[in-house]
Amino acid sequence: MAEQNRNPLTERAILDAALQIADERGLDAISMRAVADRVGVTPMALYPHIGSKAALLDGIVDRMLAEFLPTSAPSDLTWRDRLRQVGHGARELARRHPAGFTLLFARPAVTRDAVRVVDIIYGAMLDAGVPDAQVLRLERLFTTFCLGYAMSEVNGRFGGARAVRGVRGDVAPGSVPSHVHLATYLAKPVDWDAEYATDLEDLIELIADVAAASA
């Protein structure tokens, strides 16, 4: 039996412990017993605070998203800066919690802070002048880009990309003329920070264009 923790057991302490386990050993290492051991209680002591493993995973999503919610009121920032803040915050979050970040794709955005983040995006788009009927579609486009890019960075899809791109023309010689045409660029290293920033700005401009077209 785990030794009783001297500190009061709280939902925040449980979620902090679960996120630490994910950071150290990956999502597969998270269990009610592992978290209980981390906070120094029996597994049964967790259930009044976290009712199930599913609730624990949802709580981790909420705990992560709370890290990059803006500290300033939305009215203090332009709509563009609010979207930049969310976009860059998502990428930073993925770097801090690469294993836990995958839960953002697996769990629905129905926890308190998850909904608050989406509401910030909705509000930015409404302030930009995006028609109500287009807001949800553009929010999905925006979040899919931000989350997908960040996930690709921290979980390997972009890792070693220069080497991978450089040999693609050898995989199917004679049948990939576009690769041959782009060989010079395929061999160049990628500045991921600059590329992400540029892509994010392009997406923000697309949102502005949608708003302008409806004006």
C-alpha angles and dihedrals in degrees: 000000000000117000112258112259113240092214120079111267112241136173089247092054091050093049092046089054093048092050091049090054091050091049092050104037110007134255094293089066093061115103134142089253094050091050092046090052090050094054094038103247138104117271091248090061090066097060099076087058101032112024100198146355089265091053089049091055092047088050091054089055090052092046092053096045091051088064094070104032106126117262092209125073115261090243089064091065135052117248089252092053091049090056091045090051092052093043096051092039091058091053093048090048091054090053092051096045109021095162097043091045090072088069089071087072096041103044126060117248095246102116121104100259094036089058091046091055092050089047090055089055092047090050093049091052093047090050089050088058098252109160113254091243091058100045098085094047093049092046089056091048092049098046093042090055095046096045095040095050092047091047092050090053100049099037101049110262090113094032112115088000094151092059093044095049091046094060099041091095089059094054094070106014115198095014103072104066093160090060090051090050091051096040094117092055095041089059095053122096117248124235097217094188093054093043094051092047091050093047091049091051091048090053092048089052090051089055089049090051092053089051093047093049090058096046 
